Amino acid sequence: MTDILTENPTIAGAVIAAALAAGLLCYLVLSPGPVQIPIERRRPGHIPTQSALQRGAATATRTVERAMGRRGTPVGASTLDLAGMKTRPQDFVFLIIVGSLVGVAVGLLLHGALLAVLLAAVIPLGARIFLGLRITKRQKQFAEQLDDVLQLMASNLRAGHSLPQALSSVAKEAESPTSDEFVRIINETRVGRDIGVALDVTAERMNSDDFSWITQAIAINREVGGNLAEVLDGVADTIRQRNDIRRQVATLSAEGRLSALILMALPFGLAAFLLVTNPSYLAPFTESLLGYGLMIAGVLMLIVGGLWLRKTVEIKF
């Protein structure tokens, strides 16, 4: 089979396309659609019909959910929520499993067991990285929107609104993810949680020192009194200056971060290129214990170098 695919690129392309299509089809079936009113609520007594594919997908996700309940979940609902994803944990884990199986199939067809194992390991790792990037992006957006949030809150307070009303105004008028987080704050206060605690939880969720300052300023104002609008204006000015400095630092360290990304991606890209163009060149690494030891040593050195480069370009202030 490998010889046939190597000699006929058209068949190899068709196999890859079919595998990608299968993975995409599973994603389209399991991905959440727009919020709608269930048909059983609009038409009592009517039982909606499901296709065989939908029933199979539902059965598979229930199986994954039961397994996650017994052994724990690798991806929690809080992590997906923090990443801004509406997907259920069992659906996300099922997509990872499907992607890993597709990777195994493609690896076996193109090269062999080594590529299959690599692709099967890359899919879960890629999902983790994807979630981490989405969480980081969401937290950065939240930090960048704090200046506008403080101005909006101060304007509402000057207009005579209370603090809960000002928070509600932010939840309605701000952009995502700030609006989503403030909706969470409003909902938590409605069920009895103290507003200061709800704000502290949000600051911890979004990993924002600036928002932590805001919560501390609000807590102090609630205890000693005073003009909260003026306090928020002062905090907004401080945050604005910090954001300017942060952007300057990011600009100055951009070259170092780009170099780190290239150096980290180069070994993997070169290995993938050789696996496709000249597999025999890498064969000695998988035929002896010394070869495996060299690969493990290379990965460890790459991890150490990546952490070192990250610390070099990561500036905290």
CYANA upper distance limits for C-alpha pairs under 8 A (distance plus 0.5 A):
  1 MET  CA      5 LEU  CA      6.78
  1 MET  CA    109 LEU  CA      7.34
  2 THR  CA      6 THR  CA      6.55
  2 THR  CA    109 LEU  CA      6.37
  2 THR  CA    110 LEU  CA      6.56
  2 THR  CA    111 HIS  CA      6.98
  2 THR  CA    112 GLY  CA      8.37
  3 ASP  CA      7 GLU  CA      6.56
  4 ILE  CA      8 ASN  CA      6.48
  5 LEU  CA      9 PRO  CA      6.56
  5 LEU  CA     10 THR  CA      8.45
  5 LEU  CA     11 ILE  CA      6.47
  5 LEU  CA     12 ALA  CA      5.53
  5 LEU  CA    109 LEU  CA      7.86
  5 LEU  CA    110 LEU  CA      7.35
  6 THR  CA     12 ALA  CA      7.90
  6 THR  CA    110 LEU  CA      7.98
  8 ASN  CA     12 ALA  CA      7.23
  9 PRO  CA     13 GLY  CA      6.54
 10 THR  CA     14 ALA  CA      6.67
 11 ILE  CA     15 VAL  CA      6.68
 12 ALA  CA     16 ILE  CA      6.76
 12 ALA  CA    109 LEU  CA      8.40
 12 ALA  CA    110 LEU  CA      7.80
 13 GLY  CA     17 ALA  CA      6.52
 14 ALA  CA     18 ALA  CA      6.54
 15 VAL  CA     19 ALA  CA      6.70
 15 VAL  CA    106 VAL  CA      8.08
 16 ILE  CA     20 LEU  CA      6.66
 16 ILE  CA    106 VAL  CA      6.92
 17 ALA  CA     21 ALA  CA      6.49
 18 ALA  CA     22 ALA  CA      6.66
 19 ALA  CA     23 GLY  CA      6.85
 19 ALA  CA    102 VAL  CA      6.41
 19 ALA  CA    105 ALA  CA      8.36
 19 ALA  CA    106 VAL  CA      7.78
 20 LEU  CA     24 LEU  CA      6.58
 20 LEU  CA    102 VAL  CA      8.05
 21 ALA  CA     25 LEU  CA      6.49
 22 ALA  CA     26 CYS  CA      6.81
 23 GLY  CA     27 TYR  CA      6.81
 23 GLY  CA     95 LEU  CA      8.48
 23 GLY  CA     98 VAL  CA      7.11
 23 GLY  CA     99 GLY  CA      6.86
 23 GLY  CA    102 VAL  CA      7.58
 24 LEU  CA     28 LEU  CA      6.69
 25 LEU  CA     29 VAL  CA      6.74
 26 CYS  CA     30 LEU  CA      6.67
 26 CYS  CA     57 ALA  CA      8.25
 26 CYS  CA     95 LEU  CA      7.89
 26 CYS  CA     98 VAL  CA      8.40
 27 TYR  CA     31 SER  CA      6.12
 27 TYR  CA     95 LEU  CA      7.24
 29 VAL  CA     54 GLN  CA      7.27
 29 VAL  CA     57 ALA  CA      7.95
 30 LEU  CA     57 ALA  CA      7.68
 30 LEU  CA     91 ASP  CA      7.00
 31 SER  CA     87 THR  CA      7.25
 31 SER  CA     91 ASP  CA      8.36
 32 PRO  CA     86 LYS  CA      7.56
 32 PRO  CA     87 THR  CA      6.85
 37 ILE  CA     41 ARG  CA      7.53
 37 ILE  CA     42 ARG  CA      7.91
 38 PRO  CA     42 ARG  CA      7.38
 39 ILE  CA     43 ARG  CA      6.41
 39 ILE  CA     44 PRO  CA      8.47
 39 ILE  CA     46 HIS  CA      8.15
 39 ILE  CA     48 PRO  CA      7.84
 40 GLU  CA     44 PRO  CA      5.67
 40 GLU  CA     45 GLY  CA      7.29
 40 GLU  CA     46 HIS  CA      6.51
 40 GLU  CA     47 ILE  CA      7.32
 40 GLU  CA     48 PRO  CA      8.15
 50 GLN  CA     54 GLN  CA      6.47
 50 GLN  CA     55 ARG  CA      6.84
 51 SER  CA     55 ARG  CA      6.76
 52 ALA  CA     56 GLY  CA      6.56
 53 LEU  CA     57 ALA  CA      6.58
 54 GLN  CA     58 ALA  CA      6.57
 55 ARG  CA     59 THR  CA      6.63
 56 GLY  CA     60 ALA  CA      6.65
 57 ALA  CA     61 THR  CA      6.68
 58 ALA  CA     62 ARG  CA      6.68
 59 THR  CA     63 THR  CA      6.73
 60 ALA  CA     64 VAL  CA      6.77
 60 ALA  CA     94 PHE  CA      8.10
 61 THR  CA     65 GLU  CA      6.53
 61 THR  CA     90 GLN  CA      6.34
 61 THR  CA     91 ASP  CA      6.46
 61 THR  CA     94 PHE  CA      6.86
 62 ARG  CA     66 ARG  CA      6.71
 62 ARG  CA     90 GLN  CA      8.11
 63 THR  CA     67 ALA  CA      6.78
 64 VAL  CA     68 MET  CA      6.57
 64 VAL  CA     90 GLN  CA      6.38
 64 VAL  CA     93 VAL  CA      8.00
 64 VAL  CA     94 PHE  CA      7.18
 65 GLU  CA     69 GLY  CA      6.64
 65 GLU  CA     90 GLN  CA      5.72
 66 ARG  CA     70 ARG  CA      6.91
 67 ALA  CA     71 ARG  CA      6.61
 67 ALA  CA     72 GLY  CA      8.22
 68 MET  CA     72 GLY  CA      5.30
 68 MET  CA     73 THR  CA      5.36
 68 MET  CA     74 PRO  CA      8.49
 68 MET  CA     90 GLN  CA      8.08
 69 GLY  CA     73 THR  CA      7.57
 73 THR  CA     89 PRO  CA      8.27
 74 PRO  CA     93 VAL  CA      8.40
 75 VAL  CA     79 THR  CA      7.10
 75 VAL  CA     80 LEU  CA      7.89
 75 VAL  CA     89 PRO  CA      6.64
 75 VAL  CA     92 PHE  CA      8.49
 75 VAL  CA     93 VAL  CA      7.80
 76 GLY  CA     80 LEU  CA      7.10
 76 GLY  CA     89 PRO  CA      6.54
 77 ALA  CA     81 ASP  CA      6.51
 77 ALA  CA     88 ARG  CA      7.28
 77 ALA  CA     89 PRO  CA      6.22
 78 SER  CA     82 LEU  CA      6.49
 79 THR  CA     83 ALA  CA      6.74
 79 THR  CA    131 LEU  CA      8.36
 80 LEU  CA     84 GLY  CA      6.82
 80 LEU  CA     85 MET  CA      5.76
 80 LEU  CA     86 LYS  CA      7.62
 80 LEU  CA     87 THR  CA      7.66
 80 LEU  CA     88 ARG  CA      8.37
 80 LEU  CA     89 PRO  CA      7.86
 80 LEU  CA    131 LEU  CA      7.94
 81 ASP  CA     85 MET  CA      6.06
 81 ASP  CA     86 LYS  CA      7.21
 82 LEU  CA    135 ILE  CA      6.58
 82 LEU  CA    138 ARG  CA      8.48
 82 LEU  CA    205 ARG  CA      8.03
 83 ALA  CA    131 LEU  CA      6.68
 83 ALA  CA    132 GLY  CA      8.18
 83 ALA  CA    134 ARG  CA      5.75
 83 ALA  CA    135 ILE  CA      4.95
 83 ALA  CA    138 ARG  CA      7.29
 84 GLY  CA    134 ARG  CA      8.14
 84 GLY  CA    135 ILE  CA      8.13
 84 GLY  CA    138 ARG  CA      8.07
 84 GLY  CA    177 PRO  CA      8.30
 87 THR  CA     91 ASP  CA      6.98
 87 THR  CA     92 PHE  CA      6.93
 88 ARG  CA     92 PHE  CA      6.84
 89 PRO  CA     93 VAL  CA      6.65
 90 GLN  CA     94 PHE  CA      6.53
 91 ASP  CA     95 LEU  CA      6.73
 92 PHE  CA     96 ILE  CA      6.89
 93 VAL  CA     97 ILE  CA      6.79
 94 PHE  CA     98 VAL  CA      6.69
 95 LEU  CA     99 GLY  CA      6.53
 96 ILE  CA    100 SER  CA      6.60
 96 ILE  CA    123 ILE  CA      7.12
 96 ILE  CA    124 PRO  CA      6.59
 96 ILE  CA    127 ALA  CA      7.72
 97 ILE  CA    101 LEU  CA      6.74
 98 VAL  CA    102 VAL  CA      6.68
 99 GLY  CA    103 GLY  CA      6.59
 99 GLY  CA    120 ALA  CA      8.36
 99 GLY  CA    123 ILE  CA      6.85
100 SER  CA    104 VAL  CA      6.67
100 SER  CA    119 LEU  CA      7.42
100 SER  CA    120 ALA  CA      5.01
100 SER  CA    121 ALA  CA      7.85
100 SER  CA    123 ILE  CA      6.14
100 SER  CA    124 PRO  CA      7.87
101 LEU  CA    105 ALA  CA      6.73
101 LEU  CA    120 ALA  CA      7.36
102 VAL  CA    106 VAL  CA      6.65
103 GLY  CA    107 GLY  CA      6.47
103 GLY  CA    116 ALA  CA      6.81
103 GLY  CA    119 LEU  CA      5.50
103 GLY  CA    120 ALA  CA      5.96
103 GLY  CA    123 ILE  CA      8.08
104 VAL  CA    108 LEU  CA      6.59
104 VAL  CA    115 LEU  CA      8.29
104 VAL  CA    116 ALA  CA      4.77
104 VAL  CA    117 VAL  CA      7.08
104 VAL  CA    119 LEU  CA      6.75
104 VAL  CA    120 ALA  CA      6.11
105 ALA  CA    109 LEU  CA      6.70
105 ALA  CA    116 ALA  CA      7.41
106 VAL  CA    110 LEU  CA      6.52
106 VAL  CA    116 ALA  CA      7.47
107 GLY  CA    111 HIS  CA      6.27
107 GLY  CA    112 GLY  CA      6.41
107 GLY  CA    113 ALA  CA      7.41
107 GLY  CA    114 LEU  CA      8.17
107 GLY  CA    115 LEU  CA      5.32
107 GLY  CA    116 ALA  CA      4.38
107 GLY  CA    117 VAL  CA      8.12
107 GLY  CA    119 LEU  CA      7.21
108 LEU  CA    112 GLY  CA      4.86
108 LEU  CA    113 ALA  CA      6.29
108 LEU  CA    115 LEU  CA      7.51
108 LEU  CA    116 ALA  CA      5.95
110 LEU  CA    276 VAL  CA      8.46
111 HIS  CA    115 LEU  CA      6.67
111 HIS  CA    116 ALA  CA      8.35
111 HIS  CA    275 LEU  CA      8.01
111 HIS  CA    276 VAL  CA      8.10
111 HIS  CA    279 PRO  CA      8.34
112 GLY  CA    116 ALA  CA      6.80
113 ALA  CA    117 VAL  CA      6.60
114 LEU  CA    118 LEU  CA      6.77
115 LEU  CA    119 LEU  CA      6.58
115 LEU  CA    275 LEU  CA      8.38
116 ALA  CA    120 ALA  CA      6.56
117 VAL  CA    121 ALA  CA      6.67
118 LEU  CA    122 VAL  CA      6.56
119 LEU  CA    123 ILE  CA      6.87
120 ALA  CA    124 PRO  CA      8.03
121 ALA  CA    125 LEU  CA      7.02
122 VAL  CA    126 GLY  CA      6.23
123 ILE  CA    127 ALA  CA      6.69
124 PRO  CA    128 ARG  CA      6.82
125 LEU  CA    129 ILE  CA      6.75
126 GLY  CA    130 PHE  CA      6.44
127 ALA  CA    131 LEU  CA      6.72
128 ARG  CA    132 GLY  CA      6.66
129 ILE  CA    133 LEU  CA      6.57
130 PHE  CA    134 ARG  CA      6.71
131 LEU  CA    135 ILE  CA      6.61
132 GLY  CA    136 THR  CA      6.60
133 LEU  CA    137 LYS  CA      6.50
134 ARG  CA    138 ARG  CA      6.53
135 ILE  CA    139 GLN  CA      6.63
136 THR  CA    140 LYS  CA      6.67
137 LYS  CA    141 GLN  CA      6.72
138 ARG  CA    142 PHE  CA      6.70
138 ARG  CA    177 PRO  CA      6.97
139 GLN  CA    143 ALA  CA      6.76
139 GLN  CA    206 MET  CA      5.84
139 GLN  CA    207 ASN  CA      7.57
139 GLN  CA    208 SER  CA      8.04
140 LYS  CA    144 GLU  CA      6.69
141 GLN  CA    145 GLN  CA      6.73
141 GLN  CA    177 PRO  CA      7.51
142 PHE  CA    146 LEU  CA      7.01
142 PHE  CA    176 SER  CA      8.41
142 PHE  CA    177 PRO  CA      6.49
142 PHE  CA    178 THR  CA      6.07
142 PHE  CA    206 MET  CA      7.98
143 ALA  CA    208 SER  CA      7.25
143 ALA  CA    210 ASP  CA      7.88
143 ALA  CA    211 PHE  CA      8.28
144 GLU  CA    243 ASN  CA      8.06
145 GLN  CA    149 VAL  CA      6.76
145 GLN  CA    175 GLU  CA      8.47
145 GLN  CA    178 THR  CA      7.61
146 LEU  CA    150 LEU  CA      6.60
146 LEU  CA    211 PHE  CA      8.01
146 LEU  CA    236 ALA  CA      8.28
146 LEU  CA    239 ILE  CA      8.47
147 ASP  CA    151 GLN  CA      6.92
147 ASP  CA    236 ALA  CA      6.10
147 ASP  CA    239 ILE  CA      7.45
147 ASP  CA    240 ARG  CA      7.00
148 ASP  CA    152 LEU  CA      6.67
149 VAL  CA    153 MET  CA      6.64
149 VAL  CA    170 VAL  CA      7.06
149 VAL  CA    174 ALA  CA      7.55
150 LEU  CA    154 ALA  CA      6.50
150 LEU  CA    232 LEU  CA      6.66
150 LEU  CA    233 ASP  CA      7.56
150 LEU  CA    236 ALA  CA      6.57
151 GLN  CA    155 SER  CA      6.62
151 GLN  CA    232 LEU  CA      8.29
151 GLN  CA    233 ASP  CA      7.54
151 GLN  CA    236 ALA  CA      7.93
152 LEU  CA    156 ASN  CA      6.81
152 LEU  CA    166 ALA  CA      8.28
152 LEU  CA    169 SER  CA      8.46
152 LEU  CA    170 VAL  CA      7.35
153 MET  CA    157 LEU  CA      6.72
153 MET  CA    166 ALA  CA      5.74
153 MET  CA    167 LEU  CA      7.39
153 MET  CA    169 SER  CA      8.22
153 MET  CA    170 VAL  CA      7.45
153 MET  CA    229 ALA  CA      8.06
153 MET  CA    232 LEU  CA      8.46
154 ALA  CA    158 ARG  CA      6.65
154 ALA  CA    228 LEU  CA      8.10
154 ALA  CA    229 ALA  CA      5.00
154 ALA  CA    230 GLU  CA      7.94
154 ALA  CA    232 LEU  CA      6.84
154 ALA  CA    233 ASP  CA      7.41
155 SER  CA    159 ALA  CA      6.76
155 SER  CA    229 ALA  CA      7.93
156 ASN  CA    160 GLY  CA      7.18
156 ASN  CA    161 HIS  CA      6.07
156 ASN  CA    162 SER  CA      8.44
156 ASN  CA    165 GLN  CA      8.37
156 ASN  CA    166 ALA  CA      5.98
156 ASN  CA    169 SER  CA      8.34
157 LEU  CA    161 HIS  CA      5.50
157 LEU  CA    162 SER  CA      6.83
157 LEU  CA    163 LEU  CA      7.49
157 LEU  CA    166 ALA  CA      7.07
157 LEU  CA    228 LEU  CA      8.02
157 LEU  CA    229 ALA  CA      6.42
158 ARG  CA    229 ALA  CA      6.94
161 HIS  CA    165 GLN  CA      6.40
161 HIS  CA    166 ALA  CA      6.85
162 SER  CA    166 ALA  CA      6.72
163 LEU  CA    167 LEU  CA      6.72
164 PRO  CA    168 SER  CA      6.62
164 PRO  CA    186 ILE  CA      8.04
165 GLN  CA    169 SER  CA      6.66
166 ALA  CA    170 VAL  CA      6.92
167 LEU  CA    171 ALA  CA      6.80
167 LEU  CA    182 PHE  CA      7.16
167 LEU  CA    186 ILE  CA      7.74
168 SER  CA    172 LYS  CA      6.85
168 SER  CA    182 PHE  CA      7.77
168 SER  CA    183 VAL  CA      7.84
168 SER  CA    186 ILE  CA      7.12
169 SER  CA    173 GLU  CA      6.56
170 VAL  CA    174 ALA  CA      5.71
170 VAL  CA    178 THR  CA      8.46
170 VAL  CA    179 SER  CA      6.96
170 VAL  CA    182 PHE  CA      7.36
171 ALA  CA    178 THR  CA      7.77
171 ALA  CA    179 SER  CA      4.82
171 ALA  CA    180 ASP  CA      7.35
171 ALA  CA    181 GLU  CA      8.17
171 ALA  CA    182 PHE  CA      5.43
171 ALA  CA    183 VAL  CA      5.75
172 LYS  CA    179 SER  CA      7.01
173 GLU  CA    179 SER  CA      7.71
174 ALA  CA    178 THR  CA      6.74
174 ALA  CA    179 SER  CA      5.64
175 GLU  CA    179 SER  CA      6.04
176 SER  CA    180 ASP  CA      6.47
177 PRO  CA    181 GLU  CA      6.85
178 THR  CA    182 PHE  CA      6.68
179 SER  CA    183 VAL  CA      6.57
180 ASP  CA    184 ARG  CA      6.89
181 GLU  CA    185 ILE  CA      6.88
181 GLU  CA    202 THR  CA      7.41
182 PHE  CA    186 ILE  CA      6.67
183 VAL  CA    187 ASN  CA      6.65
184 ARG  CA    188 GLU  CA      6.63
185 ILE  CA    189 THR  CA      6.77
185 ILE  CA    195 ILE  CA      7.93
185 ILE  CA    198 ALA  CA      6.08
185 ILE  CA    199 LEU  CA      7.22
185 ILE  CA    202 THR  CA      8.04
186 ILE  CA    190 ARG  CA      6.76
187 ASN  CA    191 VAL  CA      7.08
188 GLU  CA    192 GLY  CA      7.17
188 GLU  CA    193 ARG  CA      6.06
188 GLU  CA    198 ALA  CA      7.16
189 THR  CA    193 ARG  CA      5.24
189 THR  CA    194 ASP  CA      6.51
189 THR  CA    195 ILE  CA      6.25
189 THR  CA    198 ALA  CA      7.61
193 ARG  CA    197 VAL  CA      7.42
193 ARG  CA    198 ALA  CA      7.15
194 ASP  CA    198 ALA  CA      6.81
195 ILE  CA    199 LEU  CA      6.69
196 GLY  CA    200 ASP  CA      6.73
196 GLY  CA    215 THR  CA      7.22
196 GLY  CA    218 ILE  CA      8.25
196 GLY  CA    219 ALA  CA      6.85
197 VAL  CA    201 VAL  CA      6.68
198 ALA  CA    202 THR  CA      6.84
199 LEU  CA    203 ALA  CA      6.76
199 LEU  CA    215 THR  CA      6.45
200 ASP  CA    204 GLU  CA      6.78
200 ASP  CA    212 SER  CA      7.13
200 ASP  CA    215 THR  CA      6.88
201 VAL  CA    205 ARG  CA      6.58
202 THR  CA    206 MET  CA      6.58
203 ALA  CA    207 ASN  CA      6.35
203 ALA  CA    208 SER  CA      5.89
203 ALA  CA    209 ASP  CA      7.68
203 ALA  CA    211 PHE  CA      6.03
203 ALA  CA    212 SER  CA      5.85
203 ALA  CA    215 THR  CA      8.43
204 GLU  CA    208 SER  CA      7.26
204 GLU  CA    212 SER  CA      8.35
208 SER  CA    212 SER  CA      6.82
209 ASP  CA    213 TRP  CA      6.88
210 ASP  CA    214 ILE  CA      7.06
210 ASP  CA    239 ILE  CA      7.03
211 PHE  CA    215 THR  CA      6.79
212 SER  CA    216 GLN  CA      6.73
213 TRP  CA    217 ALA  CA      6.61
213 TRP  CA    235 VAL  CA      8.17
214 ILE  CA    218 ILE  CA      6.70
214 ILE  CA    232 LEU  CA      7.88
214 ILE  CA    235 VAL  CA      7.44
215 THR  CA    219 ALA  CA      6.57
216 GLN  CA    220 ILE  CA      6.61
217 ALA  CA    221 ASN  CA      6.62
217 ALA  CA    231 VAL  CA      7.68
217 ALA  CA    232 LEU  CA      8.17
218 ILE  CA    222 ARG  CA      6.65
218 ILE  CA    228 LEU  CA      7.75
219 ALA  CA    223 GLU  CA      6.98
220 ILE  CA    224 VAL  CA      6.67
220 ILE  CA    225 GLY  CA      8.22
221 ASN  CA    225 GLY  CA      5.31
221 ASN  CA    226 GLY  CA      6.70
221 ASN  CA    227 ASN  CA      8.35
221 ASN  CA    228 LEU  CA      6.92
227 ASN  CA    231 VAL  CA      7.10
228 LEU  CA    232 LEU  CA      6.63
229 ALA  CA    233 ASP  CA      6.74
230 GLU  CA    234 GLY  CA      6.84
231 VAL  CA    235 VAL  CA      6.83
232 LEU  CA    236 ALA  CA      6.44
233 ASP  CA    237 ASP  CA      6.75
234 GLY  CA    238 THR  CA      6.94
235 VAL  CA    239 ILE  CA      6.66
236 ALA  CA    240 ARG  CA      6.50
237 ASP  CA    241 GLN  CA      6.87
238 THR  CA    242 ARG  CA      6.81
239 ILE  CA    243 ASN  CA      6.62
240 ARG  CA    244 ASP  CA      6.86
241 GLN  CA    245 ILE  CA      6.89
242 ARG  CA    246 ARG  CA      6.53
243 ASN  CA    247 ARG  CA      6.64
244 ASP  CA    248 GLN  CA      6.87
245 ILE  CA    249 VAL  CA      6.71
246 ARG  CA    250 ALA  CA      6.65
247 ARG  CA    251 THR  CA      6.67
248 GLN  CA    252 LEU  CA      6.77
249 VAL  CA    253 SER  CA      6.63
249 VAL  CA    315 ILE  CA      8.25
250 ALA  CA    254 ALA  CA      6.38
253 SER  CA    257 ARG  CA      6.86
253 SER  CA    313 VAL  CA      6.60
254 ALA  CA    258 LEU  CA      6.65
255 GLU  CA    259 SER  CA      6.68
256 GLY  CA    260 ALA  CA      6.73
256 GLY  CA    313 VAL  CA      6.68
257 ARG  CA    261 LEU  CA      6.82
257 ARG  CA    309 LEU  CA      8.48
257 ARG  CA    310 ARG  CA      8.18
257 ARG  CA    313 VAL  CA      6.75
258 LEU  CA    262 ILE  CA      6.77
259 SER  CA    263 LEU  CA      6.62
260 ALA  CA    264 MET  CA      6.61
260 ALA  CA    306 GLY  CA      7.57
260 ALA  CA    309 LEU  CA      6.61
260 ALA  CA    310 ARG  CA      7.98
261 LEU  CA    265 ALA  CA      6.60
262 ILE  CA    266 LEU  CA      6.37
263 LEU  CA    267 PRO  CA      8.07
264 MET  CA    268 PHE  CA      8.32
264 MET  CA    302 LEU  CA      7.60
264 MET  CA    306 GLY  CA      7.12
265 ALA  CA    269 GLY  CA      6.58
266 LEU  CA    270 LEU  CA      6.51
267 PRO  CA    271 ALA  CA      6.58
268 PHE  CA    272 ALA  CA      6.64
269 GLY  CA    273 PHE  CA      6.65
270 LEU  CA    274 LEU  CA      6.73
271 ALA  CA    275 LEU  CA      6.63
272 ALA  CA    276 VAL  CA      6.93
273 PHE  CA    277 THR  CA      6.59
273 PHE  CA    278 ASN  CA      8.50
274 LEU  CA    278 ASN  CA      5.53
274 LEU  CA    279 PRO  CA      6.47
274 LEU  CA    281 TYR  CA      7.67
274 LEU  CA    282 LEU  CA      7.76
275 LEU  CA    279 PRO  CA      5.03
275 LEU  CA    282 LEU  CA      7.66
278 ASN  CA    282 LEU  CA      8.26
279 PRO  CA    283 ALA  CA      6.95
280 SER  CA    284 PRO  CA      8.29
282 LEU  CA    286 THR  CA      7.95
283 ALA  CA    287 GLU  CA      6.94
284 PRO  CA    288 SER  CA      7.24
284 PRO  CA    291 GLY  CA      6.87
285 PHE  CA    290 LEU  CA      7.93
285 PHE  CA    291 GLY  CA      4.32
285 PHE  CA    292 TYR  CA      6.39
285 PHE  CA    294 LEU  CA      8.18
285 PHE  CA    295 MET  CA      7.81
286 THR  CA    291 GLY  CA      6.45
286 THR  CA    292 TYR  CA      6.74
287 GLU  CA    291 GLY  CA      7.41
288 SER  CA    292 TYR  CA      7.21
289 LEU  CA    293 GLY  CA      6.67
290 LEU  CA    294 LEU  CA      6.65
291 GLY  CA    295 MET  CA      6.82
292 TYR  CA    296 ILE  CA      6.72
293 GLY  CA    297 ALA  CA      6.59
294 LEU  CA    298 GLY  CA      6.53
295 MET  CA    299 VAL  CA      6.72
296 ILE  CA    300 LEU  CA      6.73
297 ALA  CA    301 MET  CA      6.63
298 GLY  CA    302 LEU  CA      6.55
299 VAL  CA    303 ILE  CA      6.70
300 LEU  CA    304 VAL  CA      6.77
301 MET  CA    305 GLY  CA      6.55
302 LEU  CA    306 GLY  CA      6.49
303 ILE  CA    307 LEU  CA      6.70
304 VAL  CA    308 TRP  CA      6.68
305 GLY  CA    309 LEU  CA      6.61
306 GLY  CA    310 ARG  CA      6.56
307 LEU  CA    311 LYS  CA      6.73
308 TRP  CA    312 THR  CA      6.69
309 LEU  CA    313 VAL  CA      6.90
310 ARG  CA    314 GLU  CA      6.37
311 LYS  CA    315 ILE  CA      8.30
